[in-house]
Amino acid sequence: MFLNKIRKKDSGILLYGITPPKSQTPPEKVAAIAEKTLERLYALDIDALVVYDVQDESARTSEERPFPFTSALDPFEFASTHLHSLEVPKIIYRPAGKFSKEELADWLHNLTQHKFYPVFVGLPAPDFQVKTSLKEAYELWSLHKEHSIIGAVTIPERHAVLNDEDVRMLDKMNSGVSYFISQCIFNVEYARKAMESLVASCQNKNIELPTVIFTLTVCGSVKTLQFMEWLGIHIPDSLKEELINSENTVEKSVSIALSIAEELINYCIDKNIPFGFNIESVAIRKEEIEASVYLINKIGEMLSAKGLRKRPNVLTEA
């Protein structure tokens, strides 16, 4: 179980991340999308499913958004209504500051009833009027801590600029956070530097390291590449050139992700950091969705080869 793996600091955790359908999608089409999503998910050897909350972050930057923003269905409602037959835990993202304490308390109660787990995320803009502080949100969650775990987001790019990601992570750990899911990783050096600071801080304070789950994704086009950069994901110039000049951007991005995964696996094993991977599948193009399935299966094989996951049972003909 995902909860036990996090509590035991097991490495080799695998998550798969999706976004709900757009909010204006007709109900019958939502059901059809969910059915196709389930068909894909049933075949995956994953520990939990991540369902993102989609926010408009245009106010965060003056740069033009490469893709127009479109709101999505509520991730908890989509998961609980349409994905309940998938018998793996669901991790639901939510910007706590957008909701009152009463709304958040009800949401956490419903989440726990479904055996889902929360990840509180930041607000779409620095000047957003906060209804519930992050500290208050963690205090509300603590009422459920006996049978729940809570995660948080870590951003290596922020550490590269502010050099305080380890401080932010320890502060959240003091509020009950036991694992972190990273922003999408393309700059492995940024990820390593953030982890180095985290390891040093935990050693200095004589506390256990949290589990860190690194997010990897498939990039299907130059425009998607631009959107990732708009979101604040740092893509080294050398990788950017490889993606832009590749005859098959999807294939090249999968190759890059597998290389990053291999580096992070070896690094975390060497540093005794409990870790895992979250493979994002937020595109709607069939080629990119299929590539995300290939990517998570290949990373599962890499983790199995290191003895960090049991190989899934495969039925073969007699």
Buried (B, 14 or more C-beta within 10 A) or exposed (E): EBBEBBEEBBBBBBBBBBBBBBEEBEEEEBEEBBEEBBEBBEEBBBBBBBBBBBBEBBEBEEEEBBEEEEEBBBBBEBBBEBBEEBEBBBBBBBBBBBBEBEEBBEBBEEBBEBEBBBBBBBBBBEEBEBBBEBEBBBBBBBEBEEEBBBBBBBBBBBBBEEEEBBBBBBBBBEBBBBBBBBBBBBBBEBBBBBBBBBBEBBEEEEEEBBBBBBBBBBBBBBEBBBBBBBBBBBBBEEBBEBBEEBEEBBBBBBBBBBEBBEBBBEBBEEBEBBBBBBBBBBBEEEBBBBBBBBBBBBBBEBBBEEEBBEEEEEEEEE
